[in-house]
Amino acid sequence: MSEAQPDELRPLAIELNALARDNAAALATARASAANLAHALKTPVATLALTVRDDPAQAAQLARIDATIRHHLARARNIAGGHASSTALAPAIADLVSTIRRLRMERGVVIDAAIDSELHVAVDAADLDELAGNLIDNAARHAGTRVRVSATVDQGMIRLSVVDDGPGIALADRQRATDAGVRLDEREDGHGFGLAIARELAALYGGVLVLDDAAGGGLSASVTMPIGTAV
């Protein structure tokens, strides 16, 4: 924001600019810490892989950990180099819905997705899977019978909405629900990190996660992401 404002507005402009700089510095530090942690884990994971190579189940789990580490290192390099990503939204959501339907088959929840095939988001494909996957899986775990996934263009951003017909989240608990490790319902499975991860990834790309009441009851979780271009 330009600080060349009228006298009564200039202090506010200065304060907002200082806050933006502080937030950018904190985010840069968090990104660097994640990259450093991922780098530090590479060698121990490679060593451990040698000890479990004769156990297919353990080797498969370790391969997932290794892929996650490599993903976060790649993301740190992309951010440092200013590389932009663009991911087609409809096929990514279709894959997630198919997977989560199988994972939550015993609940009998119907998951519908209606995404325009022309929409792309300026988000890394793995980050989109993590962000949207956490929202859809959270909805499927708490829904009564149905989850609806949709996307719209909203003020230069794409808004992905995941709506369920479950019990919802009380207004007083919504902020706490996005804190890492918080589980509002101990009867359900999960570790309380899904909404926190979604919120942090949205912020990484300049978007926000909003929890609201769904029409007719339930929870509406919507996240904004920058528009990408077809490649």
Salt bridges, closest charged atoms under 4 A:
ASP66 OD2 - ARG70 NE 2.85
ASP112 OD2 - ARG146 NH1 2.41
ASP124 OD2 - HIS71 ND1 3.74
ASP127 OD1 - HIS71 NE2 2.88
ASP127 OD1 - ARG75 NH1 2.64
ASP137 OD1 - ARG104 NE 2.93
ASP137 OD2 - ARG141 NE 3.71
ASP154 OD2 - ARG159 NH2 2.88
ASP173 OD1 - ARG176 NH2 3.60
ASP185 OD1 - ARG187 NE 3.00
GLU186 OE1 - ARG183 NH1 3.48
ASP189 OD2 - ARG104 NH1 3.11
ASP189 OD1 - ARG141 NH1 3.83
ASP212 OD1 - ARG174 NH1 3.76
ASP213 OD1 - ARG174 NH2 2.41
